[in-house]
Amino acid sequence: MITLRYLATGSSLTQLYYEWYISVASLSQIISETSRAIYHCLKDDFIKTLSSVQEWLNISTDLEQKWNFPNAIGALDGKHVMMNKPWYAGSEYHNYKGQESIILLAMCDANYSFTYVNVGAQGRASDGGVFEVSTLQASLTSNNIDVPPARLLPRCKEPLPHVILADEAFPLKSHLMRPYPKRVLTDERRIFNYRWSQVRRLIENSFGILSSTWRILFRQIDLPPDKPRTIVLACCALHNMIRSACHPPEGTVPPLPREPSNLADTIPSVEARPDRPTEAAKMVREQYCDYLKKDGAVWWQREYALLQ
């Protein structure tokens, strides 16, 4: 009860002390241990990256039917979670907002459930840098999570790969689509950016739902510096459990490759920098742009996109 109240209300340990008459030190230990237990009990059922072609196809179909973007398998973004600064960390956790934080890198589906979660990178890192050293990037490159092969869309001459949609903080890759920069926009590219944004905003909405439900994520987590990661993982697991109750999955989902079970081992290095986009990645984006302008067009896109 104490842990759920702490996560859901964002109450400080001092407030909880006056409500429960339990010392702050004991409250810190109770919340940390219970959050770890919540995560370990729920992770196998609710925190997993998909590992079968059919599971990815189900997400792609759902996103296309609801948000009109073909071959999309998720929306990806990062979120800063405020924390107490570790005494030994220097400026490692100091982010561009002037706060101390760790990064939650997550991908979601059309129902606002997280299909990939990576927590613990230092706040000074960029979202793209965290993605470059993540298990998701490694799995996509080696395709050991069975992402569906390229699909031939209606009236297209060449098959297009399945892609994840992310913002400008991420690198452009054949499996990761970012929008066109504003300085090079044409009408066709504005339409692509508009259609892209319909799916990409799902991850922003997911973060909003997560934080509104578990309001501890709105404030600085006042636990020892090694505890916030466990808190965030527990919130993500609880979020997916609630979303699952709203949108129960069809069939049984097999376990997915995830970060190692030892929490300390999952904090990625942040020295990597995103590579420059390849010509192949640029060509894939141009193909999607061309398809969404012509054969994949929806009747309202030009009016709405050109008003942006």
N, C-alpha and C positions, 0 to 999 in steps of 0.2 A: 504493500500500500504506500509506503514512504517513497519507494523508487518511482512508482507510477505517478504519484503526486508531483515529485520533483521534475520528472520528464514532461508531464502534461501542463504544468502551470509555470515552470521556470522559477519556482520559489528559490530563494537563497538558502544556504545551510543554516544561517541564523534564524530565518523565519521558521524553518522546520524544527529548529531547536525549541522555539517557544510553543510550537504546536504539539510536539511529541515528547518534550522533556528528555531528549536523548542528546548526548554530547555531540559537538560538531565533528570530532574525530571519528566517533562511532557511526554517525550518519554518513560520512564520506566513505567509510569501509562498507557499510550496508549497501549503499547505492552502487558502488563500483562492483561489488561481488554479484549483486542481483542483476545488474545490467549485463555482466559477462554471462551469467547463467541464461538470461533471456535470449541473448544472441546465439549461444551454443545450442539451445533447445530448438530455436526456430530456423537457423540458417540452412539446414538441409532441406527444409520444405519451402522456404520463402526467399532466401537469398541465394540465387544461383544464376549463372549465365547459361543460356540455352545451348544444348549440345547435339541437337538433331535437326536435320533439314526441315522436317515437318513443323517443328516448333517455330523456327524462323519464318517459314512460309505463312504460318497462322498470324504472326505479328505483322508481316508484310501485307497480307490481305486485309487485316483489320485497319492498318494505317491508310491503305489506299481507299478503302470504302468510306472511312470517316473523314480523311483529310486530303484525299485526291493527289497523293504523291506515290507513284509506282516504285516498287522495289526497295522501299525504305524499311529498314529492320530496327530502327530505334533512333532516339534523339539523345545527344550526349552533351554534358556540360559539367562545370565544376562549381562548387559552393564553398565559401569560406565560413568556418565555424570558429567563433571567438573562444579563446582559452587564456589561462594564466601563463605567463611567459616562464619557461624553464630557466633557472638561474644560470645554467651552463651554456645556453643556446645562442647568446649574442643576438644577432639580427636575423637568424635563420627563419624564425617564425613571424617576422615583421612583414606584413603585406602592404600592397599599394594603397590601402585605405588608412594606413597608419595604425593598424591593430595587430595583435598577436593572434595567429590562427593556424589551424590545420585545414587541409583541403579535402572535401568530399567530391570525388569524381564519380558520376553516376550516369547510367543510360536507362531510359524508360521505354515502355510500350504505349499503345494507344489508350490504355486504361490507367495511366499514371502509376503503374507498378515499376519498380526498379528491376531491371534484368541484369545489371552489373553494378557493383559498388566497390570502390577503392577509397579507403580512408587513411589519412595519416601523413601525407606529404606536407612538408613545411610551407607555411603561408607565403614565403618569398618566391615560390615556384610559380610558373605560369601553367594554365590548364593544359596547353599543348605539350609542355615539358613533362608533366605528370603522365599524360597519355602515352608519350613516346616510350616511357620505361614501364608501362603497365602490362599486366598479363593479357589484357584485352587486345592491345596492339600486337603483342607477340603471337597471340592465338589467331588474329585476323591475318597476319602475314603468313603464318604456316598453315592456316585454315584447319586447325585441329579441333574446331568447334562446329564443323560441318555447315558453314554458311552456304546457302543455296547457290548454285552456279548462275552465271549470267542468264537472263531471261529475255526472250524475244517479245517485245511489246507489240500490241496491235499496230499494223501498218508500218512497222519499223524494219529497216533493212539489216541492222546489226543488233545482236543481243546486248543488253545493258546489265552491268553488275549490280548486285544488291549493295546498298550503301547505308551508312549511318550519317545522320545530319547533325552538324555542329557549327558553332559560330566562328568568328574571325580569329579567336584565340588558338584554334586548332589548325594543323597543317592540312593542305588539300592533298588527298590521296585517292586512289581508284576506289577504295572502299569507305572513304570519308569525305563527304561533300560539305564545303563551306560556301557562303554566298559570294557573289561578285563584289569587289570593292566599289564604293560609291563613285570614285573618280573615273571609272570606266563603264558607267551604266548606259545601256541603250534601252529602248522599250522592251526588247526581248529579254534582256538580262534583268530588268525590273520585274518582269513577269516571273522569271525563274526565282528571284529572291522572294517574291510574294508567296509563291507556292512552297518554297523551302521553309519560309517562316511559319506557315501553318502547322507543320510538323515539329519544327525545332522548338516552338514555344511550349510543347508538351512537357519538356524537362523543366522549364521554368515553373510551369503550373505544378509539377510534381514536387519541386522544392517548396513551393508555396503551401501546398497541402501538408507536406511533411512538417514544416515549421509551425503552421497554424495549429496542428494537432499536438505536436510535441514542442511546446513553446520554450523549452530550455535552449533550443537552437536560435532563438531571437536574442539571447543575451550571452554574456561571457560565462563559460562554464567554470564555476568556482571550486573545482576539485584539483587535486595535485596534477601536475603537467602530464603524467603518464596515463591519466584516466579518461580524458575527453574522447579518445578514439573509441573506447568501449561504449561510451554513452551514445555516440553517433551511430555505431553499428546496431545497437539495441533499438534505437529509434527507427532505423531503416527496416529492420526485421519486423517490428510492430506495424509500421506503415504498410508493408507488403501483406501482412496477415490481414489487416483491415480491408485493403483493396481486394484481396482474394475472396473475402466474404461477400464483397459487393459484386465481384466478377469471378465466380468460381471457374477454375481451369477445366478444360475438357481432357479427360484421361489422366494418366499418370506421367509426370514430367521426370525424366531421369536426372540424377545429380549432375551438376556442372562443374567444370574446372573453376576454382575460385582461388582467392589468395590463400596462402598457407594458414593452417589453423592456429599457429603461434602468432599472436597479434603483433608482437615486436618485429617479426620477420617480414611483415607486409608493408612496412613503411618504405616507399621507393626512394631511390636516389633521384635528385632533381637536377643533376648536372647536364643531362641530355638536352639538346635544343632541336626543335622540329626542323626537318630537312626542307629544302626548297621544293615546291611542287614539281612533279615530273611532267613531261609532255603527255604521257598516257593519262595522268590524272586530269590535266586540263582538257584533254579530248573527251573524257567521260563527262565532265561538266558541260561541255559544249553540246554533246549529244543529248543530255537531259534537257538543256535549254531549248534545243531545237524541237525535241519531242513535245515539251510542255507548251511551246508556242503554236504547234500545229496539231498533230494527231491526238495529243493528250490534253488539249485545251479544255477549259471549262468556260461557260458563257460569260461569267462575271469577272474573269481574271483581269482583262485589260482595263476595265473601268476602275477596279479597286487598286490594281498595281500601279497605275499611272497617277493615282491621286496621292501616293506616298510622298 
